Amino acid sequence: MTVHALNDEEVRLLREEIELLMVERQRLLQVAGAAAVLVANLDEETLPQDQDTIDAAEVLAESLNALPDETLKDALESVSAEFDPEAQASENHASA
């Protein structure tokens, strides 16, 4: 096998890997988007009083808040939801 043929094979493998990563990214964006919609629609008054449930909701909310705005926007778009920067800013200030 020539060096050129090896490079072509490496390029093909890299392309396949990038395609797989892009599909995985899209799936993860959908999960993050669905989680963001869930958290946005949660009413802490109706949350179960189980501490494990409350802790899990807090971890999820903190993880979503840690995402860059552009990633969160992409995630919400993937589930056809809209990003509301004003609501996000008020939530960040309320939790600080």
N, C-alpha and C positions, 0 to 999 in steps of 0.2 A: 504494500500500500504506500502510495506516495505521500509526501508531506501535504500536498494540496488536497488529496482525497481525505486524509485524516482531518484537516482543517474543515472540510465540507461536512464531515460526519460530526465534528464537534459543534459546528454552527447549527446543524440540524437538531442535535440533542439539546442545545441551549434554547433554541426556538421552542421545542416541545416543552421544556421545563418552564419557560416563561409563559406559555399558553396555559399550562396547568396552574401556575401561580396566579394568573389573572382570573381563572375560573374560581379558584379558592378565595381570592380577594373578594370577588363578587358575592360569593356565598357568605363570607364573613361580614360584608357590608350589609347584607340582608338581615343577618342575625342582629347586628348592632342597631340597624334601623328599627327592627321590630322591638328590640329591647328599649330603645329610646322612646318609642311611641308608648310602650307599656308603662315606663317610668313616668312619662309626662301625664298619663291618664290615671295614675294611681292617686287615690285619695287616702291620706294617712289616717283619716278617721275610720275608714272601713278596712284597713289592713288588719290581719289577724294580730292578736297581741303576743303571739309566740315570738320570743326574742330571736330565735334563729331566722325566722322569716323577715323580721325587721332588719337584722344584720345583713342578710342576703340582699335586701332591697337597697340598703345603704351602700354596700360594696358595688352593686350594679350601677347605681346612680353616680358614685364617685368615679367608677371606671369610664362611664360615658362622658362625664364632665372633663375627664383627663384627655379625651380625644381632641386632636386639632379640629378647629372649626370646619375646615374643608373636608376632612374625613367624615365628620358627623353629618355635614351637608350631603355628601355622597351617599352615606348610609340611609339617610332619610329619603333621598330621592329614589333609592333602590326599592323602597317599599311605598313609594308614592305619597310620602308625607312631606310637610314643609318645615323648614328650619325657621324658628322665630328667635332671632338674636336678642330681642328685648327680653323675652321670657327667660332665655338662657342666662343673660346677664343678671336678671333679678334673682334667679335661683342661685347663681354663684355668690351673689352678695348675701343672700339669706343664709347660706350654709357656712359662710366665713365668720 
